[in-house]
Amino acid sequence: MTEEPSERLIEQRIRNRIYEILEILADCDAGVDLVGIKGYFYLFEDFVHRPSIEAGTSALSREERSVVLEIAEFLEAASETNPDFTKAEFIHSDWPGRIAPAARNARRLFLARGLFSEKIEEREPGQPAVVAAGR
């Protein structure tokens, strides 16, 4: 029987998944080729539009949250430009080229703190959370 992960551990894992998606977005056209047009838009959206991120209570720092929401706005603007983009049209539009620098900046910001453990709760990457006695 496996123990269910805590909310904190889930938030840490989500932050790590967002970092992985930032790597895809930072790869510009190659990122679109890797995950396809739907993946390019929906992978990020699946993780970003969570109550904890929107409320500022996730494992993201204030700066990370800000840059992630900025990228979400970029993706929303690109989608509104043409909701029926084909992969080729999207690449030709240069939206990936406009989104990539923000994704690279976000990646650097995430790596400045490091990535969280996938198995234990941490206050900050590499700093295990103190568990109260009897918990």
Long-range contacts (C-beta under 8 A, 24 or more apart in sequence): 6-121, 8-59, 8-121, 8-129, 9-118, 9-119, 9-120, 9-121, 11-52, 11-58, 11-59, 12-59, 12-116, 12-117, 12-118, 12-121, 12-122, 13-116, 13-118, 14-47, 14-50, 14-52, 14-53, 14-58, 14-59, 15-58, 15-59, 15-60, 15-64, 15-110, 15-115, 15-116, 16-115, 16-116, 16-118, 17-47, 18-44, 18-47, 18-48, 18-60, 18-68, 18-110, 19-107, 19-110, 19-111, 19-115, 21-47, 22-71, 22-103, 22-106, 22-107, 22-110, 23-103, 23-107, 25-71, 25-96, 25-99, 25-100, 25-103, 26-100, 26-103, 26-104, 26-107, 27-100, 28-96, 28-97, 28-100, 29-91, 29-96, 29-97, 31-96, 31-100, 32-87, 32-90, 32-91, 32-96, 33-87, 36-87, 37-85, 37-86, 37-87, 37-90, 40-90, 40-96, 41-75, 41-78, 41-79, 44-71, 44-72, 44-75, 45-72, 45-75, 48-72, 59-116, 61-109, 61-113, 63-109, 64-106, 64-109, 64-110, 64-113, 67-102, 67-105, 67-106, 67-109, 68-106, 70-102, 71-99, 71-102, 71-103, 71-106, 74-98, 74-99, 74-102, 75-99
